[in-house]
């Protein structure tokens, strides 16, 4: 005889006894396991696609990359002392620099700035992401200016809102600080 504790009481169990009295029953039946696995499969088939839409991840990724590109453009303008051009349109974004680094002389074509890891600092928007049109440049002290012949300072904050899908990037007029509104 061996003793086993059940619900706080000690019970003597004969290992040769095949009756149900005194035996501990552990585990699940095969029917219970199959039923749980089937229900979890049905639940997963209907709920997982709602949580994992590829479009949401693509939009967020392109937004974060665009935010980093604008911040990099401002820092590059300050460090290099050259005007750095930023353009957003329906196809994506680009960060560029005029061929001749002379402030306010924007008659030369804009060439793409190289990424720190190599390649041009441009990217196309994913098909599911809409991008608003916006073009400006940062001067040598990091202030945003209009992309026109005069290159006037942008003073209206709404002129510096970049729309990427359902998200917005705000560039501050006086400082060029880039933030989320």
N, C-alpha and C positions, 0 to 999 in steps of 0.2 A: 504494500500500500504506500502511496505517496500522498502528500498533502498539497493542495492548491488553494489559493485564496480567490474567492469570487465575491465581488461586491463587499469587501471588508470582512467576510466570514471565511473561516478556514474549512475546506471540504476535503474529505478523504477520497482519493480516487484510486480504484484498482485498475492497473494498466491492462488486465485481461478482460475487464468488463467491457462488453461491446454495446451496452445499452446507452441511450442518449443522456441518462441521468449522470451528472457529474462531469461530463465531457465539456471542454471549451470548444466552441465553434468559432473559427476565425476565417476571414476571407469572404469573397463574393462568389456567387454562382456564375456560371458561364452566361446565363440569360441576362443577369444584371450587367455584366461587363459589355456584352454585345449591345444592349439597350443604351448604355451610357455613351459608348463610342459612336453609335448611330446618331444619337441626339447631338453630340458635339460636332459631328461632321455636318449635319444639317445647319446648325447654328453658325458654324464657320463659313459655310458656303454663302450664306446671306449677309453676314456682318463684316467679314474681312474686306471685301471690295469697297465698302463704304469708308473704311479707315485708311486704305492705301490706294489713293488715286495718284497715278503717275503725274498728272497735270499739276497737282498741288506741289509736289516735290520739284518739278521743273521750274515752276514760277518762283518758288522760294530760292532755289539755287541761282537762277538768273538775277533775281533781285539782289541777293547778297553779293554776287560778283559785280553787278553794276554799281552798288554802293561803294565797294572797294575801289573800283575804277575811278570814280569821281574823287574820292579821298586821295588816291594816288596821284591823280592829275594835279590837284592843288599842291600837294607836297612837292611834286616834281617842278612845278612852276616856281615855287619859293627857292628850292635848292639850286635849280639851273639858272634862274634869273631870266628865263624865256617864257613867253606866253604859251600856254598849253591849252589846246582846243578840245572840247568835249562835245560830242554829238550823239543824240539819241533819235532814232526814227523807227518806223515799223519793222525794219529788218534787224535792229539790234543797236549796238553802241560802238563808238570808236573814240580813242584818245589819240590826238595828233599834235604835231608841232610844225610851225612854218619852217621852210628850208633855211631861211636866214633868221637868226635869233636877234631881231631888232624890234624892240617894243613899238607897237602901233604901226608897223610896216607889214601889213597882211596882204600884200599883192602877190606873194609867192604861194604856190600850192601847199596844202597841208599834207604832211607825210605822217604815217602812223608811228607812234612811239613804240619802242621795243619793250616787251614785258621783261621783268627782271629775270625770268627763267628762259627767255628767248621767244622769238616770234612777235608778230604785231599785236598791239594792245587793242584788239577788236574782237567782237563776238556777235554771233547771230542769235536772235531770240528764238526759243523753241516755238514750234508751230502753235501751241496752245496758249502762248503768252502774248498779250498785246502791249506795245510800248508806245508812249506818247512822244510826239516830236518836240525836241528841245535842243538848242545849240547855243553855246556860250564858250568863253575861254577865261582862264585864270591868268591874271597879270603876275608880274614878278614878286608881288607881295601877297598873292593868294586871294585877291578880290575877284569876284566874277564880273565879267564885262560882256556887253552885247556883241554878238557875232555880226557886226556890220562894219562899214567903212570908218565910222567914227570911234568905235570901240568904247562907247560910253559905259560908265558904271551902271549896273543894274540896281535899282533902289526898291523896286516892287517885289516883295517876297513871292507873290503868285507867279512871277515870271521865271522863278527858279524851282518850281515844283516839277519833278520828273515822275511820270506815272508808269508803273510796270505792273501789269495785271491789276490786281486789287490793292496793291501796295504803293506807297508814295515815298519819294526821297525829297527832302527839303534842303536846299543850299541857302545859307543866310547871305543876304545882300552885302553887308559891310565886311564881314569877316571871311566868308567863303566856307564857314563851318558847315559840314554836311551831317544831317541828322534825320531821324524819322519823326514826322509830324505827329 
